Amino acid sequence: GPAAIYWNPANVARGNYTVQATFAQSKASAHPEAYGLLIAGNNLEATNQSYLYFVVRQDGKYLINHRANDSTVHKIVDWTAHSAVKAMDAAGKAANALAVVVGPDALSFRVNGTEVKAIPRSVIDAGGLNSGTAGIAGIRVNHNLDVHIDGFAVTPAK
C-alpha cells in the first residue's frame, strides 16, 4: 500500500516518556523501504504537519529526521548502518523493536534494546527545528511494505 503515518490523538506525550513498538517485516520489498516510530506530532492532518521520526529498513540501516511541513524535512541522522538493526534474512523477513526514550537531557534512539544514537534534548527543543518533544506519538510506514506491528506503547517516565 501507500506510505502513511498512523496515530491516535489520545497518544499525546509530554515531558519524559518512551514510545516503543516491534515491527516484523514479513517479505522483502523491491528496494529498501522504511518503517518506525514518530513522536512530537502536531497538525498531523494538515499540510503543516510536523513530527520527528525514527525508522529502519531491510538493509540494516536507520534514519532520524524531522518533518516540518509538506515540503521541508530536516535531516538529523542520514541512513546509517548499525549492527543492532536486523537486516532481512534470506526469506525477506526481519523483526526490529524500536524505542525512543525522551529523557531530561537527551533522546535515546534504540533498536532491539541497543542505543544507536543519543541526541541532546536541547538540539531538538531549541535546535532550529521548531519541533520540541511534546505531541502525538505514532507509526510511520513507507509504501510497498508488509509489516506487522505489535506492542505499540507510549509510557510516561516514572
N, C-alpha and C positions, 0 to 999 in steps of 0.2 A: 504494500500500500504506500501511500504518500508519506512524506516526512511530517511529523506532528509533535506538538507538546501536549501533555495531558496533566491536568491538575484539578484539584477540588478547592474551591475558595475557602473552605474551612481549614485547610492545611497552611495556616499562616505561622511563620516562625519569627521570633524576635529574640534579641539578647544572645545568650549562648545556647546552642542546640546542635543536634545531629540529625541529618537526613540520610537514609540508607535504603538500599534495595538490592536484590540479587537478580541478575539478568542472565538468562540462558538462551544463547543463540542456537537454534535447532538445525540450521543448514546455512551453507555458505551463500553469500551474496555475490553478484558478478564482480564487484570491486568493493574495497573496504568501506563500509558504512558504519556510522557511529550510533551509540545508544548510551544513555546515562541519566544523570540527575540534573535538575535545575533548582536553584534557590534564588531568593531575593526577587521573586517575580512580582512585577507591578504592571498594571494596564495590559494584562495578557490577552484581552480581546480587542485591543486597539492597535493602530499602526505604530504607536509609540511604545509598544511593549518593551519591557526591559527585564532582563534576568541574567544571572550568572549560570553557566553550565559547565559540567564536568562529565566528559564522555570517553568511552573506549571504543575500539574497533577490532575486527577479527585478526588484524596483523600484529596485535600485542602492543599497540600504542594508545596513549591517552592525550587529551586536549582540554584546556581550560580557557574559556572565552567569556566575554560579557557582550550580550546583545543589547544595544542601546535603543534601537528602533528598527524599522524595516530595512534601513539602508546602512546602518552603522554597526559594525562588530569590532570590539576591541580585543585584539589577541593578547592573552595573558601568558599562556604556555602553548606554543605550537605543538604539533604532533611529535610526541616523544616516546621512544621505546622504553619499556621498563619490565623487568623480569616478573613483577607481581601481576602484570596484566596477562591473563591466559589467552594466547592466540588460539585460533580454531585448530582442531585436530584433523586427521585425515578424513573424517566423516563430515567435516564442516561444522562441528559443534564446539562451543566454548561457553563457560559459565564464569561470571565475574560478579563478586559482591562489591558494590561501590558504597562509599560513605563520604560525606562532607561533615566534618566536625568544626563547628564555629565556636571558638573559644574566646576568652577575654583578650588575648593578644594576637592570635593567628587563626587562619583557616587551615585545617589539615585535610588534604585530599587523599583518600585511602582506597586501595584496591585489594580485595582478599585479605584484609587486616593489616596491610603494609602501607605506610605513608609513602606516597610517590611524590608529593610536593607539599610544602608548607608556605603559605603566603601571609605576611603580616597583615593583620586586620586593617591597619592604617592605610595600606595600599588599596584595599577595596573600599573602605569607608570614605576616604578622602583623597584617593589617588587619581582624581580627574575622571573617574568612571561614572560618577553621579549614580552609583548603584547602592552602596551600603549593603548590609546583610539582612535587613528585615524585608519580609514579603512572603509571597506564596511559594511553597516547595512543590515540586512535581517531577515529571519524567519527560525526557526528550528522546525521540526515536527517529532516525533518518528513514528514508524510503527504501523499499525493496528488502526489508528485513523480516525474518520470522524470529521474534524474540519473545520469550515468556518472562514475566516479571513477578517476583514473589517477595514478600516481606517488606514492602514499602512502608516506611515509618518516619515520622517527624517527632523527635523526642527532645523536650526541653532538658537542659543540663540540670543536674541535681546540686 
